[in-house]
Amino acid sequence: MQVLVVNKVSHRFGKNVALNDISFECKAGEVTCLIGHSGCGKTTLLRLMAGLLPLQSGEIVLNGSTLASPSLMVPPELRSVGMVFQEGALFPHMSVVDNVAFGLRNNGAKERAREWLARVGLSDYADRYPESLSGGQRQRVALARAMAPEPAVLLFDEPYANLDVPLRRTLRKDAREIIRETGAVGVFVTHDPDEVLAMGDNVVVLDQGVMVEIGTPQTLYEAPKSRYTAELFGDPQMLEGVLHDAGVTSPLGEWDRSVLTDPTMANGPVMLIVDANQLMLHTDGNGLRITHIDSIGGLSRVTFRGGLEDTSLDLECPRHLDADIVVGSHVRVTPKAGAVFAIQIFSN
């Protein structure tokens, strides 16, 4: 089984710390997503994996063999690593089939290239040139070129960021299937949480060169352990509250401590952070009054007011509740277990 290990990797550009003590593993047939805001270090980390930058501290290991350390740098062409760039980076003077065959070093290169063009649905485009292709077709060619040498690791540097949403979904699905079928290690850089949820088996969250959190997409979406992660994966509500022995006092009512990501937190004033999608609406309550309802697809967006601070909040809920929720009715709102991240507020 292919395993890519990033062990205590740090990197600087002058005085700027791009990466600080990053460690995680990527497994065969899985996609590990690196996500964070611009400048978080995700692209720097990808380039270190590819061998496009010398490693200053730590090590990168593939199947027990060191690819990079401060004293060793295996050349990119000897790493068994393929890379798909944001713009495809095809050679404009080469035909499509020659682009795909470029990294192959044997007499069957053209045949192998045509096999991969068939795999990505571009058999009829082999003799065309990149300028005659659409953006999505160019990215398919780039994927075929990266996979033709059968690399152990496939790196993606936000390759679908500039494509239309339907095409982006299709290409993500195709790339994920190829990684699973070939058993390659996939590493996908993105700033889009939707791509993480669609592509990722595991997610590494980066912020200013620091690894904030690591986990599955579902775990990070439903139960983030940091405000940064909560804001990346959703539209969190920020509510001031108070922790006490019996539970949590919030502007939306009293909650049990089980709603917290850390139920053992000390008593006192806190900032409560919860994504609206992690809140449950109960029609047996009498505390919050519904003021507006918008139906969107299979969901209803409900706005209500009330609570300790006359709080206004939007909440999406299944349409099947429509019979019970109408403007003017009163409801009760509670978070799912482990869905609320709390930050203690210390007075000056």
C-alpha positions in Angstrom: 0.0 0.0 0.0 1.3 3.4 -1.0 1.7 5.8 1.9 3.0 9.4 1.7 4.2 10.8 5.1 4.8 14.4 5.8 6.8 14.6 9.0 7.5 17.8 11.0 7.8 19.9 7.8 8.6 23.6 8.2 9.5 26.2 5.6 10.4 29.9 5.5 10.6 32.5 2.8 13.0 35.0 4.4 11.4 35.9 7.7 8.0 34.7 6.7 7.0 31.4 8.1 5.1 29.5 5.4 4.9 26.2 7.2 5.4 25.3 10.9 5.9 21.7 12.0 3.3 20.0 9.7 2.8 16.3 10.1 0.2 13.9 8.5 -0.1 10.8 6.4 -1.8 10.2 3.0 -2.9 6.7 2.1 -3.3 4.8 -1.2 -6.5 5.2 -3.1 -7.6 8.2 -1.0 -7.7 11.9 -1.5 -6.2 14.2 1.2 -7.4 17.8 0.8 -5.3 20.7 2.0 -7.6 23.7 2.7 -7.2 27.2 4.0 -7.3 30.8 3.1 -4.7 32.3 0.7 -1.3 32.4 2.3 -2.0 29.5 4.6 0.9 27.4 3.1 -1.1 24.7 1.2 0.6 25.4 -2.2 4.0 25.6 -0.6 3.4 22.2 0.9 2.3 20.8 -2.4 5.4 22.1 -4.2 7.6 20.5 -1.5 5.9 17.2 -2.1 6.5 17.6 -5.9 10.2 18.5 -5.5 9.7 22.0 -6.8 11.2 23.6 -3.6 14.0 22.3 -1.4 12.9 21.1 2.0 14.4 23.2 4.9 13.2 21.2 7.9 11.5 17.8 8.4 11.1 15.1 5.9 8.7 13.7 3.2 8.7 10.0 2.8 7.0 7.7 0.2 6.6 4.0 1.1 9.5 4.2 3.5 11.9 6.0 1.1 12.8 9.6 1.8 11.9 12.0 -1.0 13.0 15.1 0.7 14.9 16.3 3.8 17.4 19.1 4.5 20.2 16.9 3.3 18.4 15.1 0.4 16.3 16.2 -2.5 15.1 13.5 -5.0 14.6 15.2 -8.4 10.9 15.7 -9.3 11.2 13.3 -12.3 12.4 10.5 -10.0 9.7 10.8 -7.3 6.9 8.9 -9.0 4.7 12.0 -8.5 2.3 13.5 -11.0 0.8 17.0 -10.8 -2.2 18.7 -12.3 -1.8 22.5 -12.3 -4.5 25.2 -12.0 -4.3 26.1 -15.7 -3.5 22.7 -17.0 0.0 23.8 -18.2 -0.2 22.0 -21.5 2.5 22.5 -24.2 0.8 24.7 -26.9 3.1 23.5 -29.7 2.3 19.8 -29.0 -0.7 17.8 -30.0 -3.0 16.4 -27.3 -1.5 12.9 -27.6 2.1 14.2 -27.6 1.3 16.2 -24.4 0.1 13.1 -22.7 3.0 11.0 -23.9 5.6 13.6 -22.9 6.5 12.0 -19.5 6.7 8.5 -21.0 10.1 7.0 -21.9 9.4 3.9 -23.9 8.4 2.8 -27.4 4.8 2.4 -26.5 4.4 6.0 -25.3 1.9 7.0 -27.9 -0.2 3.9 -27.4 -0.2 4.4 -23.6 -1.2 8.1 -24.1 -4.1 7.1 -26.3 -5.3 4.7 -23.6 -5.4 7.5 -21.1 -7.1 9.8 -23.5 -9.8 7.2 -23.9 -10.0 6.9 -20.1 -10.8 10.6 -19.8 -13.2 10.6 -22.7 -11.0 12.4 -25.3 -10.0 9.7 -27.8 -11.3 11.8 -30.7 -9.1 14.8 -29.7 -5.7 13.1 -29.8 -4.4 15.1 -32.8 -5.8 18.5 -31.8 -3.8 21.2 -30.1 -4.6 22.7 -26.7 -5.8 26.1 -28.1 -8.7 24.3 -29.8 -9.9 22.7 -26.5 -12.3 24.0 -23.9 -11.1 24.6 -20.3 -12.6 21.4 -19.1 -11.0 19.4 -22.0 -7.6 20.9 -21.2 -7.9 19.8 -17.6 -8.8 16.3 -18.8 -5.7 16.2 -20.9 -3.6 17.4 -17.9 -5.1 14.6 -15.8 -4.3 12.0 -18.4 -0.7 13.4 -18.8 -0.2 13.2 -15.0 -1.5 9.7 -14.7 0.1 8.1 -17.9 3.4 7.3 -16.1 1.4 5.6 -13.4 2.7 7.7 -10.5 2.4 6.7 -6.9 1.3 10.2 -5.9 -1.0 12.6 -7.8 -1.0 16.2 -6.7 -3.7 18.7 -7.7 -3.1 22.5 -7.4 -6.7 23.9 -7.5 -7.1 22.6 -11.1 -10.9 23.2 -11.4 -11.2 26.6 -9.7 -11.9 28.4 -12.9 -14.4 26.0 -14.4 -18.2 26.1 -14.4 -19.9 24.4 -11.4 -21.4 21.4 -13.3 -18.2 20.7 -15.2 -16.2 21.0 -11.9 -18.4 18.4 -10.3 -17.9 16.0 -13.2 -14.1 16.4 -13.3 -13.8 16.0 -9.5 -15.8 12.7 -9.7 -13.6 11.4 -12.6 -10.4 12.3 -10.8 -11.6 10.7 -7.6 -12.5 7.5 -9.4 -9.1 7.3 -11.1 -7.3 7.7 -7.8 -9.4 4.9 -6.3 -8.9 2.6 -9.3 -5.2 3.1 -9.6 -4.4 3.1 -5.9 -2.5 6.3 -6.2 -2.1 8.7 -3.3 -4.1 11.9 -4.0 -3.4 15.3 -2.5 -5.8 18.1 -3.5 -5.2 21.8 -2.7 -8.3 23.9 -2.5 -9.9 26.9 -0.8 -13.4 25.6 -1.6 -15.1 23.6 1.2 -17.5 22.1 -1.4 -14.5 20.5 -3.2 -13.4 19.1 0.1 -16.8 17.5 0.8 -16.9 16.1 -2.8 -13.3 14.9 -3.1 -11.7 14.4 0.3 -11.3 11.2 2.4 -9.2 13.2 4.8 -8.7 17.0 5.3 -5.8 19.0 6.6 -6.8 22.5 7.6 -4.0 25.1 7.4 -3.9 28.7 8.7 -0.8 30.9 8.4 1.5 27.9 8.1 0.0 26.0 11.1 -2.1 22.8 10.9 -5.3 23.8 12.7 -7.1 20.5 12.4 -7.2 17.2 10.6 -10.1 14.8 10.1 -12.7 13.6 7.7 -14.8 16.1 5.8 -18.0 15.1 7.6 -16.3 15.5 11.0 -14.9 18.9 10.3 -18.2 20.1 8.8 -20.4 18.8 11.6 -18.1 19.2 14.6 -15.2 21.6 14.0 -12.9 22.1 16.9 -11.9 25.6 16.0 -13.6 28.8 15.0 -11.3 28.9 11.9 -12.5 25.5 10.7 -16.2 26.4 11.5 -15.9 29.5 9.3 -14.2 27.6 6.5 -16.9 25.0 6.3 -20.1 26.9 6.9 -21.8 30.1 7.8 -21.5 30.0 11.6 -23.7 31.9 14.0 -21.8 33.8 16.7 -23.8 33.9 20.0 -22.7 35.1 23.4 -23.6 32.7 26.2 -22.7 31.5 29.6 -21.6 28.0 30.7 -22.8 26.7 34.1 -23.0 23.4 35.9 -26.5 22.6 34.6 -25.7 23.5 30.9 -25.5 26.4 28.5 -27.4 29.6 28.6 -27.7 31.0 25.0 -29.7 33.7 23.3 -31.8 30.9 21.8 -32.6 29.2 25.1 -31.1 26.7 27.6 -29.0 23.8 26.2 -27.4 20.7 27.6 -23.6 20.7 27.8 -23.6 17.7 25.4 -24.1 20.2 22.5 -20.5 21.5 23.1 -17.4 20.1 21.3 -15.8 20.1 24.8 -18.5 19.5 27.4 -15.9 19.8 30.2 -15.1 23.5 29.7 -15.1 25.7 32.8 -18.1 27.8 33.7 -18.2 31.4 32.7 -19.0 33.7 29.7 -18.3 32.3 26.3 -18.7 33.0 22.6 -20.8 30.2 21.1 -20.1 29.2 17.4 -22.5 26.9 15.6 -23.4 26.4 11.9 -27.1 27.0 11.2 -27.3 23.6 9.5 -26.3 22.0 12.9 -29.4 23.5 14.6 -32.6 21.5 15.0 -36.0 23.1 14.9 -38.7 21.8 17.3 -42.3 22.8 16.8 -43.2 22.0 20.4 -41.6 25.1 21.7 -42.9 28.5 22.7 -39.7 30.7 22.9 -38.8 31.9 19.4 -41.4 33.5 17.0 -41.1 32.8 13.3 -41.1 36.1 11.3 -40.4 34.9 7.8 -40.2 31.7 5.7 -38.6 31.2 2.2 -38.9 27.9 0.4 -35.7 27.0 -1.5 -35.7 23.6 -3.2 -36.2 20.9 -0.6 -35.5 23.3 2.3 -37.2 26.2 4.0 -35.2 29.1 5.3 -36.8 30.3 8.5 -36.1 33.6 10.2 -37.2 34.1 13.8 -36.8 36.5 16.7 -36.9 36.1 20.4 -34.7 34.6 23.1 -32.7 36.5 25.7 -31.5 39.2 23.2 -34.2 39.3 20.6 -31.9 37.4 18.3 -32.5 37.2 14.6 -31.3 34.0 12.9 -31.7 32.2 9.6 -32.2 28.4 9.7 -32.6 25.9 7.0 -35.0 23.0 7.7 -36.6 20.1 5.7 -39.7 21.1 3.8 -41.7 18.3 5.4 -42.0 20.6 8.5 -43.8 23.2 6.5 -47.2 22.0 7.8 -46.2 22.8 11.3 -44.2 26.0 10.9 -45.9 29.2 9.8 -45.2 32.9 10.3 -46.2 33.8 13.9 -45.8 30.4 15.4 -43.3 29.7 18.2 -40.5 27.1 18.1 -37.6 25.7 20.1 -34.1 25.5 18.7 -31.4 23.2 19.9 -28.0 22.2 18.4 -27.0 18.7 17.6 -24.7 17.0 20.0 -21.1 18.2 19.8 -22.0 20.9 17.3 -21.2 24.0 19.3 -17.7 25.4 19.6 -17.2 27.6 22.6 -14.5 30.2 23.3 -14.1 31.5 26.8 -14.4 35.3 27.2 -12.0 36.8 29.7 -12.7 40.2 31.2 -9.9 42.7 31.3 
